[in-house]
Amino acid sequence: MAERAAAAGVDVIELPGDRVLLDAPDDPRRAYADAKTTLAVVVAPPSKRRFQPIAPSADWRLDLAEGCPAHCSYCYLAGSLKGPPITRVYANLDEILGAVPAYLGQGSVTSRSRARQHEGTTFEASCYTDPLAIEPLTGSLSAAIAWFGRLEASAQLRFTTKFADVEPLLALPHHGRTRMRASVNPAAFARFEGGTAPVAARLRALRQMAEAGYPVGLTIAPIIAAEGWETAYGQLLDDAAMLLAGVPDLTIELITHRFNSGSKAVLDSWYPGSSLDMSERDRTTKRTKFGAEKMVYDAPTMRRLRSFFEDGIAARLPAARILYWT
């Protein structure tokens, strides 16, 4: 990774310890900007090699990194990771992948689901990062795809991305054991997704991956019930249907916008001028099984959103499988 970065003209600094010091830690805006341009190569601790369930996406979470260089004003990582948003990528990838066999045949999402059992044991690589965003510097995603391609087992690696540079992945020996999903929102909402690839480019990249034999999918997330959402998401579905027509194995995951008080405070400090509505209007409090609270759309709004997407997908992409709605 250090060699890749140096070859790309990126400054490489070897630290004496595992602490990354920012130039202005007491200035939230400068600390944020500094953190977003910092990638730390670290060793994943043993806790990261003990995989955690990640319903409803997959059986297990397989972390290649933590953090993301994009600037999404709804970023759920704001409530999940502590401190400035430095991207930390794990150098001991062989150890992480070496833990996979112990989890095969286990899990509660695809391993025990009649509808999704054909996917095998599933491992989600993009819970805490966008692996394609950092792939030019890390090579971790390519290595993981090739590793799963060699795995003689019923298993699947999964990743979702808001980026589009898939050229390095197209010729990999994936053997159909990695599913890429493009995380998309309407072009009208691009202001909420700073630093990412245009939506049209993401859809084209998904088509390229499908033509290279990968199973693919759409992650429509987070679904934002802002003014004009019906028109905006209708156009998104039209664009997806045009570019993905004939794709043989297409899945769709539907995730509505949500936040909690902690993530809202962090996001307000990162993006003080954002027009994203994080008020309590049309919202209700939902308690997770772990006791945490989050703000989700109220029941009438959720019903309208769900009906719109289920009807729109059935009309435009009838062969696609909706995996879940949340």
C-alpha positions as CSV (number, residue, x, y, z in Angstrom):
1,M,0.0,0.0,0.0
2,A,2.8,2.4,0.8
3,E,4.4,1.6,-2.5
4,R,1.1,2.2,-4.4
5,A,0.7,5.6,-2.6
6,A,4.3,6.7,-3.3
7,A,3.9,5.7,-7.0
8,A,0.8,7.9,-7.1
9,G,2.7,10.9,-5.7
10,V,1.1,10.7,-2.3
11,D,3.1,11.7,0.7
12,V,3.9,8.6,2.9
13,I,4.8,9.2,6.5
14,E,5.9,6.3,8.8
15,L,4.7,6.9,12.3
16,P,6.5,5.7,15.4
17,G,3.2,4.4,16.9
18,D,-0.5,3.8,16.0
19,R,-1.7,7.4,16.7
20,V,-2.4,9.7,13.8
21,L,-2.1,13.3,14.8
22,L,-4.0,16.0,12.9
23,D,-2.7,19.5,12.3
24,A,-5.6,21.3,14.0
25,P,-7.4,18.8,16.3
26,D,-9.2,21.5,18.2
27,D,-10.7,23.1,15.1
28,P,-13.6,20.8,13.9
29,R,-13.7,22.1,10.3
30,R,-9.9,21.8,9.8
31,A,-9.7,18.5,11.7
32,Y,-12.5,17.2,9.4
33,A,-10.7,18.3,6.2
34,D,-7.4,17.0,7.4
35,A,-8.9,13.6,8.4
36,K,-10.7,13.2,5.1
37,T,-7.4,13.5,3.2
38,T,-5.6,11.0,5.5
39,L,-5.4,7.3,5.0
40,A,-3.7,5.3,7.7
41,V,-2.3,1.8,7.1
42,V,-2.7,-0.1,10.3
43,V,-3.0,-3.7,11.6
44,A,-6.5,-4.9,12.3
45,P,-6.7,-6.0,15.9
46,P,-8.0,-9.5,16.9
47,S,-11.4,-8.0,17.5
48,K,-11.7,-7.2,13.8
49,R,-11.0,-10.8,12.9
50,R,-13.9,-12.0,14.9
51,F,-16.7,-11.3,12.5
52,Q,-20.0,-9.8,13.5
53,P,-23.5,-10.4,12.1
54,I,-24.7,-7.7,9.7
55,A,-28.4,-8.3,9.0
56,P,-30.2,-7.7,6.8
57,S,-27.4,-7.4,4.2
58,A,-25.3,-10.5,4.9
59,D,-24.4,-13.1,7.4
60,W,-21.1,-11.5,8.5
61,R,-19.2,-8.3,8.4
62,L,-15.7,-8.5,6.9
63,D,-13.9,-5.2,7.4
64,L,-11.2,-4.2,4.9
65,A,-11.0,-0.7,6.3
66,E,-12.8,1.9,8.4
67,G,-13.7,5.3,7.0
68,C,-14.4,6.8,3.6
69,P,-13.0,9.7,1.6
70,A,-16.4,10.8,0.3
71,H,-18.4,13.8,1.8
72,C,-22.0,12.5,2.2
73,S,-24.0,14.8,4.4
74,Y,-26.1,11.9,5.7
75,C,-23.0,9.6,6.4
76,Y,-24.0,6.9,8.8
77,L,-20.4,6.4,9.8
78,A,-20.7,9.7,11.7
79,G,-22.6,7.8,14.4
80,S,-20.6,4.6,14.1
81,L,-16.9,5.6,14.3
82,K,-15.3,7.8,16.9
83,G,-13.2,10.8,16.4
84,P,-12.2,12.6,13.1
85,P,-13.1,10.6,10.0
86,I,-9.6,9.3,9.1
87,T,-9.7,6.3,6.8
88,R,-7.9,3.3,8.4
89,V,-7.1,0.4,6.1
90,Y,-5.9,-2.9,7.3
91,A,-2.6,-4.2,6.2
92,N,-3.0,-7.8,7.6
93,L,-5.5,-8.8,4.9
94,D,-4.3,-12.4,4.8
95,E,-5.1,-12.8,8.5
96,I,-8.6,-11.3,8.0
97,L,-9.4,-13.5,5.1
98,G,-7.9,-16.5,6.9
99,A,-10.7,-16.2,9.4
100,V,-13.4,-16.8,6.8
101,P,-13.5,-20.6,6.8
102,A,-14.5,-20.8,10.4
103,Y,-17.8,-18.9,9.6
104,L,-18.8,-20.9,6.5
105,G,-22.3,-22.4,6.8
106,Q,-23.2,-20.2,9.7
107,G,-25.1,-16.9,10.0
108,S,-28.8,-15.9,10.1
109,V,-29.3,-14.0,6.8
110,T,-28.4,-16.1,3.8
111,S,-27.2,-19.3,5.4
112,R,-30.6,-19.9,6.9
113,S,-32.9,-18.1,4.4
114,R,-34.8,-20.2,1.9
115,A,-35.0,-17.2,-0.5
116,R,-31.3,-16.4,-0.4
117,Q,-29.7,-19.7,0.6
118,H,-28.3,-20.1,-2.9
119,E,-25.9,-17.1,-2.2
120,G,-24.1,-19.3,0.4
121,T,-22.5,-17.7,3.4
122,T,-22.3,-14.0,2.7
123,F,-19.6,-11.6,3.9
124,E,-20.2,-7.8,3.6
125,A,-17.0,-5.8,2.9
126,S,-18.4,-2.3,2.9
127,C,-20.0,-1.8,6.3
128,Y,-17.6,0.8,7.5
129,T,-16.0,1.9,4.3
130,D,-16.4,2.2,0.5
131,P,-13.8,-0.3,-0.6
132,L,-13.8,0.8,-4.3
133,A,-13.1,4.4,-3.3
134,I,-9.8,3.5,-1.7
135,E,-8.9,0.6,-4.0
136,P,-6.3,2.5,-6.1
137,L,-4.2,2.9,-3.0
138,T,-4.9,-0.3,-1.2
139,G,-5.6,-3.1,-3.7
140,S,-7.5,-4.8,-0.9
141,L,-10.8,-5.3,-2.7
142,S,-9.1,-7.0,-5.7
143,A,-7.2,-9.3,-3.4
144,A,-10.4,-10.2,-1.5
145,I,-12.3,-10.8,-4.8
146,A,-9.5,-13.1,-6.0
147,W,-9.4,-14.9,-2.7
148,F,-13.1,-15.7,-2.7
149,G,-12.8,-16.7,-6.3
150,R,-10.3,-19.4,-5.2
151,L,-12.5,-20.5,-2.3
152,E,-14.0,-23.9,-2.9
153,A,-17.1,-23.3,-0.8
154,S,-20.6,-21.9,-1.1
155,A,-19.8,-18.3,-0.1
156,Q,-20.1,-14.8,-1.5
157,L,-18.2,-11.6,-0.9
158,R,-20.4,-8.5,-1.1
159,F,-19.6,-4.8,-1.5
160,T,-21.5,-1.6,-2.2
161,T,-20.0,1.6,-3.5
162,K,-20.7,5.1,-4.6
163,F,-17.7,5.1,-7.0
164,A,-17.3,3.8,-10.5
165,D,-13.6,2.9,-11.3
166,V,-14.2,-0.9,-11.8
167,E,-11.7,-1.4,-14.6
168,P,-9.1,-3.2,-12.3
169,L,-11.8,-5.6,-11.2
170,L,-13.2,-6.7,-14.5
171,A,-10.7,-9.4,-15.4
172,L,-10.2,-10.8,-11.9
173,P,-10.9,-14.6,-11.5
174,H,-14.0,-13.9,-9.3
175,H,-15.9,-17.1,-10.4
176,G,-19.2,-15.4,-9.5
177,R,-18.4,-15.3,-5.8
178,T,-18.5,-11.5,-5.4
179,R,-21.6,-9.3,-5.8
180,M,-21.1,-5.6,-6.4
181,R,-23.9,-3.2,-5.6
182,A,-24.0,0.4,-6.7
183,S,-25.3,2.7,-3.9
184,V,-27.5,5.2,-5.7
185,N,-29.6,8.3,-5.2
186,P,-31.2,10.6,-7.7
187,A,-29.0,13.1,-9.5
188,A,-31.3,15.8,-8.0
189,F,-29.9,14.8,-4.6
190,A,-26.2,14.8,-5.7
191,R,-25.6,17.8,-3.3
192,F,-25.9,15.3,-0.4
193,E,-23.1,13.0,-1.9
194,G,-20.0,15.2,-2.3
195,G,-16.9,13.7,-3.7
196,T,-18.6,10.6,-5.2
197,A,-18.9,9.4,-8.8
198,P,-22.0,10.7,-10.8
199,V,-24.9,8.3,-10.5
200,A,-24.9,7.6,-14.2
201,A,-21.3,6.5,-14.0
202,R,-22.1,4.2,-11.1
203,L,-24.9,2.6,-13.1
204,R,-22.6,2.2,-16.1
205,A,-19.9,0.6,-13.9
206,L,-22.6,-1.9,-12.6
207,R,-23.4,-2.8,-16.2
208,Q,-19.7,-3.4,-16.9
209,M,-19.4,-5.7,-13.9
210,A,-22.5,-7.6,-14.9
211,E,-21.0,-8.1,-18.4
212,A,-17.8,-9.4,-16.7
213,G,-19.9,-12.1,-15.1
214,Y,-20.3,-10.6,-11.6
215,P,-23.7,-10.8,-9.9
216,V,-24.7,-7.2,-9.2
217,G,-27.3,-5.1,-7.4
218,L,-28.6,-1.7,-6.5
219,T,-28.5,-0.3,-3.0
220,I,-31.0,2.6,-3.1
221,A,-29.8,4.4,0.0
222,P,-30.5,6.4,1.9
223,I,-34.0,7.0,0.5
224,I,-34.7,10.7,1.2
225,A,-38.3,11.9,1.4
226,A,-37.3,15.4,0.3
227,E,-39.5,17.7,-1.8
228,G,-40.0,16.2,-5.3
229,W,-38.8,12.7,-4.2
230,E,-41.4,10.9,-6.4
231,T,-40.2,12.6,-9.6
232,A,-36.5,12.2,-8.6
233,Y,-36.7,8.5,-7.7
234,G,-38.9,7.8,-10.7
235,Q,-36.2,9.2,-13.0
236,L,-33.6,7.1,-11.1
237,L,-35.5,3.9,-11.6
238,D,-36.0,4.8,-15.3
239,D,-32.2,5.3,-15.7
240,A,-31.4,2.1,-13.9
241,A,-33.9,0.1,-16.0
242,M,-32.4,1.5,-19.2
243,L,-28.8,0.7,-18.2
244,L,-29.4,-2.6,-16.5
245,A,-31.9,-4.2,-19.0
246,G,-31.2,-7.8,-19.4
247,V,-28.9,-8.2,-16.4
248,P,-29.5,-11.8,-15.3
249,D,-28.9,-11.6,-11.6
250,L,-30.0,-8.2,-10.2
251,T,-30.8,-7.6,-6.5
252,I,-32.2,-4.4,-4.9
253,E,-31.8,-3.2,-1.3
254,L,-34.0,-0.4,-0.1
255,I,-32.8,1.6,2.9
256,T,-34.6,4.8,4.2
257,H,-32.8,7.7,5.7
258,R,-32.3,7.6,9.5
259,F,-30.2,9.2,12.1
260,N,-29.7,9.5,15.9
261,S,-28.9,12.4,18.1
262,G,-25.2,11.6,18.1
263,S,-24.8,11.3,14.4
264,K,-26.9,14.4,13.8
265,A,-24.6,16.4,16.1
266,V,-21.5,15.1,14.3
267,L,-23.0,15.7,10.8
268,D,-24.1,19.2,11.8
269,S,-20.5,20.0,12.7
270,W,-19.1,18.5,9.5
271,Y,-21.7,20.0,7.1
272,P,-23.1,23.1,8.8
273,G,-24.6,24.4,5.6
274,S,-26.3,21.2,4.5
275,S,-29.9,21.4,3.3
276,L,-30.6,17.8,4.3
277,D,-33.6,17.7,6.5
278,M,-32.8,16.1,9.9
279,S,-35.6,17.6,11.8
280,E,-38.2,15.6,13.6
281,R,-40.9,16.4,11.1
282,D,-42.5,13.3,9.6
283,R,-40.3,11.2,11.9
284,T,-40.7,8.8,14.7
285,T,-38.3,7.2,17.2
286,K,-37.4,3.6,16.7
287,R,-35.5,1.5,19.3
288,T,-33.0,-1.1,18.1
289,K,-32.7,-4.5,19.6
290,F,-29.5,-3.2,21.4
291,G,-31.5,-0.4,23.0
292,A,-30.2,2.5,20.9
293,E,-32.7,5.0,19.5
294,K,-32.8,6.4,15.9
295,M,-35.1,8.7,14.0
296,V,-36.9,7.1,11.1
297,Y,-39.7,8.3,8.9
298,D,-43.2,7.9,10.4
299,A,-45.5,5.1,9.4
300,P,-47.5,7.1,6.7
301,T,-44.3,8.3,5.0
302,M,-42.8,4.8,5.1
303,R,-45.9,3.3,3.6
304,R,-45.9,5.8,0.7
305,L,-42.2,5.3,0.1
306,R,-42.4,1.5,0.2
307,S,-45.4,1.3,-2.1
308,F,-43.7,3.7,-4.6
309,F,-40.6,1.6,-4.8
310,E,-42.2,-1.8,-4.9
311,D,-44.6,-0.7,-7.6
312,G,-41.9,1.2,-9.6
313,I,-39.4,-1.7,-9.5
314,A,-42.0,-4.2,-10.5
315,A,-42.9,-2.1,-13.5
316,R,-39.4,-1.2,-14.6
317,L,-37.2,-4.0,-13.4
318,P,-39.5,-7.0,-13.0
319,A,-36.8,-9.6,-12.9
320,A,-34.9,-7.9,-10.0
321,R,-35.2,-9.4,-6.5
322,I,-35.9,-7.0,-3.7
323,L,-33.8,-8.4,-0.8
324,Y,-35.2,-6.2,2.0
325,W,-36.8,-2.9,2.9
326,T,-35.7,-1.0,6.0
